[in-house]
Amino acid sequence: MENEEIIKQKRGFYWYYLTFPACAFFILVNYFSKNFKVVGLDAGLMISVSTFLFGFLISISFSMLLSRSSSLKSALAGETGRIISLYLLSKHLGKSLKEKLEVLFDSYTINTLREYKDYSIGRETFYNVYENIKLAEIKTEFQKQTFNSFMYILGEWEVLRENLEYLTKKRALLWSLKCSNYLLGFIVIALLFLNRSDLFTNILFIILSTVIIFVLLIIEDYDELRIGDYTANISNSEQIFDLMGKDRYYPFDILGRVRLENGKKYRIGIYDSSTKREKIVLMTYSLSFGIRLTSFMKKFSGREGL
């Protein structure tokens, strides 16, 4: 099986990876500027004030990020519950509606798992659910009640979906707050540099400066949804695929975060650099899975035979 969808290429890079070169930089700065001093500077007092303000703003930043993360997980769980309910209710509203919803829900789940930072990509598929309501069979009183429940849940899903669009597209941190974090962080690093006098303060400068850089970069990763990468969405998507009897789909870049079962078939999305599209291939997990996956990667990257 092979399918194609237009996508943007993802990069498996986290900003906090830059912590390591930052640490090396601070070690070099400390080594080559041992004799640099500013006479009469009370760095200790300024460090106390700056670190207090820096810590205060960082705590606010993490609070905002965690609040968005909590809202995101709650909305994802709510959406999964609505999709499952709609699918189960559709079984009582005729075979045509059920089969059509299987296709739509499968497509929607694949799209939103792949493009987790742009939830609006599932909007058209969602609207198609409304377009296909006419397929519902309403011949008995039970089907009438079921259809009413179906429409009510569909309306609830729209609210959750709009919330997910907002949470995934909007940054959690204000630009002014982020700039303040960076400004105070670099002020603290500069003051730690000026406060060096012996081996202990030299080591303290390197360690604390590296930690400050790490904190700033990890906040950036959380704000851009790099960390987690919709990990909650992976579990929710698996439930939907399993319920509908579909092979589970995973984009190639999240394979390291899921557990694959031996002998089970999976749909793997691989980026094709020549067409800038994703090709979905059906593969059975076995001992040769990695080798076969590598051959597909070479083929789609245009490096086959090189």
Secondary structure by P-SEA (a helix, b strand, c coil): cbbbbbbccccccccccaaaaaaaaaaaaaaacccccccccaaaaaaaaaaaaaaaaaaaaaaaaaaaaaaaaaaaaaaaaaaaaaaaaaccccaaaaaaaaaaaaaaaaaaaaaccccccaaaaaaaaaaaccccccccaaaaaaaaaaaaaaaaaaaaaaaaaaaaacccccaaaaaaaaaaaaaaaaaaaaacccaaaaaaaaaaaaaaaaaaaaaaaaaacccccaaaaaaaaaaaaaaacccccccccccccccccccbbbbbbbbbccccbbbbbbbbbccaaaaaaaaaaaaaaccccc
